[in-house]
Every structure is written in C-alpha cells, then in structure tokens.
Amino acid sequence: MKTLITNLRGQCLFNVSMETQPDGLISLYRGKYRKTELDSFLKGGEIQINAENPQGALTRILEIIRGAKIHGEVYVAYGAGDIGPLLNFAANQEGVDGIFSCYQEKVVRFPPLQLKISKTRLKIMKLLAQKDLTAIEIGEEVEISRAMVYKHLNGLIEMGMVKRSESMEKYSLTKAGMLALI
C-alpha cells in the first residue's frame, strides 16, 4: 500500500498524486481545514495538528509517518505553512520512500537528506538537553579531552544545534537541536 502524507492543497496536490499514485491520502492541517473536491476524490483522511510548539507538532507528525510505514510505502509532499517545514524534516528523519513539493505547480522530488551526527556529538546534545554545561563539564561527562570537546561543540554550533550562553561560559541546546533529538 502507498500512502501520501501531505499538507498540500489544490493543483499541486493533484499533480503529486498523479506522480505517486497513492492508495491512501493523509492530509495534515493546522487551524481550519476546507475540503476540496480533490480531497474527496482521493481516499484518506484529515488529521489536525493541534500542538502548541514545534516539538509537539513534530512528534505528532513522526507518529503519523511511522504508523503509515507499517502498512507499506510512504511518500511525503509538503508545502508552506506551519506544518510544511516540519513535515519535510520528519520525512527526512524517518527515511520515507519519496519527498515531494511543487514549484510553480510542477512536481519536484527531493533527494533524502541526512543529518550526520556522530555518537559523541549525540551524547553531548543529550547532556545539553538536560541542562546547560561548561566545556569542562561536558568533557568530564563524555570522557573526552578539552580539545575534542571544543571540536565537537564548534561543529554543533555550525550546524545550529548548540549555542553559547550570553556569558560565554556554558553551552545549551538550540530549538533545532531539540527537534533533532525527537
């Protein structure tokens, strides 16, 4: 079974549906949802994402994708709005069978992207999810040299996963870092 999970509407949704030929459609939305004739034509349902924060919305989207993967192939098509970027991120994180969007009503298939985080960097991120720490504290917890701590921290800062505190003494996880850990 092929499932298309999307926040698209209108012609773009139709075009992606023609390309993917799904057996089922799951339309995600936030706020009000206005069903179109196309939505009625495609088998599926609508799921409202009511989360108050991006972490909650991402968690819900991941649950939906994982649930659909149990039944077969999963394709994701995303557009603008609150849900679109989170849907794209979740699709990449879960390794779906295809990721699509539209540019001027033309379907664009994107290659999957991989967020490459080493085991050591992941340990650092998990520590920082609990509390802000100094480089020395991180080194002691992860059991690596101070030079390696700074190497990993600089890499995580470049990726937007970690930031320095205003006093420049401690490090903390950014919102992007929190999303990457979900």
N, C-alpha and C positions, 0 to 999 in steps of 0.2 A: 504494500500500500504506500502511495506517495502522499505526503501531507505538505501543504504550503501554509506557512505561518507568516502573517504579514500585517502591516499597518497601512498598506496602500489602499487607494480607492480609485474608482473610475477607469479610464482608458489604460493607465499604467498597470493596474491590477489585471485587467483583461489581457494585456499583452504578455505579462509574466505568466499568467495562467495558460495561455496558448503555448508558451515555450516549455513550461514544466509539466503540463498535463497532469495536474494533481487529481487524486481520488477524493481528497478532502481539503477543506479550507478552514483555517482558524484565523479570524480577524481580531486583532488586538486593538483596543482603543482606550483612550483616557478621556473622561468627560462625556459629552453627548455623542451618540452614535446614530447616524442616519443611514438606514439600509438602502442600498441602491438596487436596481433591477439585476445588475450583475451579481451582487451578493446573493440574491435569491436564486439565481441560476446555478451557482456553484454550491456543492454540498459542503456543509460545515456549520460552524457556529461562531458566535462572537464572545470574546472574553474581555471584560473591562479590567483594566489595571488601575486599582484604587490606591496604590501605595503613596504615602506622603513624601518619600525620599527615594533617591535613585537606587540605593541598596535594596530597598524593599521591592521596587519595580523590577530590578534585575533578577532578584531571587525568584519572583513570580514567573518571569519570562523563561528563566532557566528550567523551572519546574515544568512549564508547558512544553518546551522543546524536548526535555528528557522523556516526558510522557509520550510524546508523539514518536520518538525514536524507537520505543518499544514495539510499535506497530509497523515499522518499515522506514523507508527513506523520508528524510525531512529536508525541505527547501525553505529558505527564508527570503522574503522580499521586504525591503524596508524603504521608507520614505522619511520625510521631515517630521517635525513634531517632537514631543517629549519622548515618545517610545522608540522612534526610529533609530537613533544612535545606540540606545541600549539593546535593541533587537539585533543590530549589527554586531555589537560586542559579544552578546550571548551566543550568536550563531558561530562566530569565530572561536569562542571558548569551547563550545560543545562539538565542534567539528562536524557541522551539518553537511549534507550532500551537495548543496549549492546555495550561493548567496547572490541575490539579485537586487537591483534597483533600476531606476529609469533616468534617462537624460533626454529631455525633450520628447517624451513619450516613447523613446526607444529603449529596449531592454538592455541592461548592462549586467553581465555576470562577472563577479569579482572573485579573484583567487582567495583562498583562505589565508588569513594572516595568523602568525604565531607569535605569542608573547613569550619570548625566551627569558625565563628567569631561572638562574641556577639554584641548586638546593640551598646553598649558603645564603644567597640573596632572599630566598623564600623564608628561611629561618629568621633572618633579620627583619623582614616585613612582618612576620607573625609576632615577633617580640614587640615591635613598634605598634602593632595593633592593640596590644595590652596597655602600654604606657610609653611615654617619651623617654628616651635614654641618651646618655652621652656615648661618644665613640668608645671610651674606655669600658663602659658598662656592656656595650654590645660585644666588644672583643672578649670580655670575660664570659659572657653567656654563650656565645657561639664558639668560643675557644679557638680564635684566630688572632694573628698578630695585628697590631695597630695599623700597620701599613696596608694589610689586606682589608681591614675594616673600612679604611678611607677609600680604597679602590672600589669596594662594593657599594659604599654609600654614594660615592660620586656617580657610579653607573646608575644607581636607583634614582638619584636626583635628576640626572639627564633624561631618564625615562619618565619623569614626572610622578614617580611612586612615593618618594620620600622628600621631605623638606627640612631645612634647619629652622630651629626656633628663632624668635627675634633676638634673643640674647646670644645666638650662635653657639650655645653650649650643647643643646640637646637636639635630637632628631626625632621627627614624627612622621607618621604615615599620612599621605595626602588622601583626598577623596578618591582619586584614581587608584591609589594603592589599595584602599579599602575595597573598591569594586573588583580589583584583580584577585583578591583573596576569596571572593564569594564562590 
